[in-house]
Amino acid sequence: EKIIVEASEHILTITFNRPEKYNALDPDSYHILAKALYQLQTDSELRVGVIQANGDHFTSGLELEKWAPLFAKGEAPKLPPEHLDQYGLQGEQLTKPLVLAAQGLCYTSGLELLLNTDIRIATKDTRFAQLEVQRGIYPCGGGTVRLPEEIGWANAQRYLLTGDEFSADQALQWGLIQEVVTREALH
């Protein structure tokens, strides 16, 4: 399973499960995640969601070779009914709390996903980046709007315009994440 979705004790746990691909999101994973968030929103038994990942890395972002044909045609991902946009850019918005637990790489769409959650936890080794500028593409998950709101204009421009990484300690200092924890405490 690319993404494991489990409901237990009023919590919906969504686990990225492609560690061999650095948990990169392909179009199928994008839809699985959107469907899981719709489940969180509409199931009255569920009160909170948690997004986490198996392996050493939260996500390296989108699996570009799978997305490139869509982007080349100028197509944006279309979500069918019973799906909720994980970036909060279109359609109904998630109204239940969403926690994100990151480790290792949290790049591009992973950072944009983090920016659309309520509580963010990361391990000390977590590295964040909005790398699109280094690949000659545009961040399309809300990062260019939300990152400046979260960490301030100049801080955000420093990283949006270079694609450089920033650390968990920097993210904590800016208030982008709420806590730095050990790997053992993450899950």
C-alpha positions in Angstrom: 0.0 0.0 0.0 1.4 3.4 -1.0 -0.5 5.1 1.8 -1.9 3.3 4.8 -5.2 4.7 6.2 -6.3 3.5 9.6 -9.1 4.7 11.9 -8.9 3.9 15.6 -10.2 5.6 18.7 -11.5 8.7 16.9 -8.1 9.2 15.1 -7.5 8.7 11.4 -3.8 7.9 10.9 -2.5 8.4 7.3 0.9 6.8 6.8 3.0 7.4 3.7 4.4 4.0 2.8 6.9 4.2 0.0 10.2 4.5 1.8 12.1 3.1 -1.2 10.9 6.1 -3.1 11.5 8.6 -0.2 7.7 8.6 0.2 7.4 10.6 -3.0 3.7 11.2 -4.0 2.7 9.9 -7.3 -0.8 10.8 -8.8 -2.3 7.7 -7.2 -0.9 8.6 -3.7 -2.3 12.1 -4.2 -5.8 10.7 -4.7 -5.5 8.3 -1.8 -4.5 11.1 0.5 -7.3 13.3 -0.7 -9.9 10.5 -0.2 -8.5 9.9 3.4 -9.0 13.6 4.2 -12.5 13.4 2.9 -13.1 10.5 5.2 -11.7 12.5 8.2 -14.0 15.4 7.4 -17.2 13.4 6.9 -16.9 10.6 9.4 -18.6 11.8 12.6 -16.6 9.2 14.7 -13.3 10.8 13.7 -12.0 13.8 15.6 -8.4 14.3 14.4 -6.1 13.2 11.7 -2.4 12.4 11.8 -0.1 12.3 8.8 3.1 10.4 9.2 5.5 8.3 7.1 7.3 5.0 7.3 11.1 5.0 6.7 13.8 7.6 7.0 12.0 10.4 5.3 8.6 12.1 5.4 8.5 12.8 1.7 10.8 14.1 -1.0 7.8 15.7 -2.6 6.1 14.8 -5.9 7.4 11.9 -8.0 8.2 14.2 -10.9 8.5 11.6 -13.6 4.9 10.5 -12.9 3.6 14.1 -12.7 5.6 15.6 -15.6 3.2 14.4 -18.4 0.3 16.1 -16.6 2.3 19.3 -15.9 3.5 19.4 -19.5 -0.1 19.5 -20.7 -0.8 22.3 -18.2 -3.2 20.1 -16.3 -3.8 20.5 -12.6 -4.9 17.4 -10.7 -8.6 17.1 -10.7 -10.2 15.7 -7.6 -13.4 13.8 -7.9 -16.3 14.0 -5.3 -15.5 12.4 -2.0 -12.0 13.8 -2.1 -10.6 16.8 -0.1 -7.7 18.9 -1.5 -4.8 18.3 0.9 -3.4 21.7 0.1 -6.7 23.5 0.9 -6.6 25.3 -2.5 -9.9 24.1 -3.9 -13.3 22.9 -2.8 -14.4 22.2 0.8 -11.9 22.9 3.5 -10.9 20.4 6.3 -12.4 21.6 9.6 -11.0 18.9 11.9 -7.5 19.2 13.4 -4.7 17.7 11.4 -1.3 16.8 12.9 1.8 16.2 10.7 4.8 14.3 12.0 8.0 14.7 9.8 11.4 13.1 9.7 14.3 13.3 7.3 13.3 15.0 4.1 10.2 17.2 4.0 10.5 18.7 0.6 8.2 20.6 -1.9 4.7 19.2 -1.7 5.5 17.8 1.7 6.3 21.3 3.0 3.1 22.6 1.3 1.1 19.8 3.0 2.7 20.8 6.4 1.7 24.4 5.8 -2.0 23.3 5.6 -2.0 21.4 8.9 -2.7 22.5 12.4 0.0 21.0 14.6 3.5 20.1 13.2 6.1 17.9 14.9 9.5 17.0 13.5 12.7 15.2 14.4 15.9 17.2 14.8 17.2 15.7 11.5 14.3 16.9 9.4 15.2 19.1 6.5 12.7 21.3 4.8 12.9 22.8 1.3 10.7 24.3 -1.4 13.1 23.2 -4.2 10.9 23.9 -7.3 13.0 26.9 -8.3 16.0 24.6 -8.7 14.1 22.5 -11.1 12.6 25.4 -13.1 9.0 24.8 -12.0 6.5 26.6 -9.8 5.4 25.4 -6.4 1.7 24.7 -7.0 0.5 23.6 -3.5 0.3 27.0 -1.8 3.8 27.3 -0.6 4.4 30.7 -2.1 1.5 32.2 -0.2 1.6 30.3 3.1 5.3 30.2 3.8 5.6 34.0 4.0 2.5 34.1 6.2 4.1 31.5 8.5 7.8 32.6 8.7 7.7 36.2 7.4 8.3 37.6 4.0 12.1 37.9 4.0 12.7 34.5 5.6 10.4 32.9 3.1 11.9 34.6 0.1 15.3 33.4 1.1 14.2 29.8 0.7 11.6 30.2 -2.0 14.0 32.0 -4.4 17.0 29.7 -3.7 15.4 26.3 -3.0 17.9 25.9 -0.1 17.1 23.7 2.9 16.3 24.9 6.4 16.5 22.9 9.5 14.1 21.7 12.2 15.7 24.1 14.6 15.1 27.0 12.3 11.5 25.9 11.7 10.9 25.7 15.4 12.4 29.2 16.0 10.0 30.6 13.3 7.0 28.8 14.8 6.6 26.7 11.6 6.7 23.6 13.8 5.7 23.3 17.4 8.1 20.7 18.7 11.3 18.8 17.9 11.2 15.2 19.1 13.2 12.0 18.9 12.5 9.5 16.2 11.1 7.2 18.9 8.7 9.8 20.1 7.5 10.6 16.6 5.1 7.7 16.0 
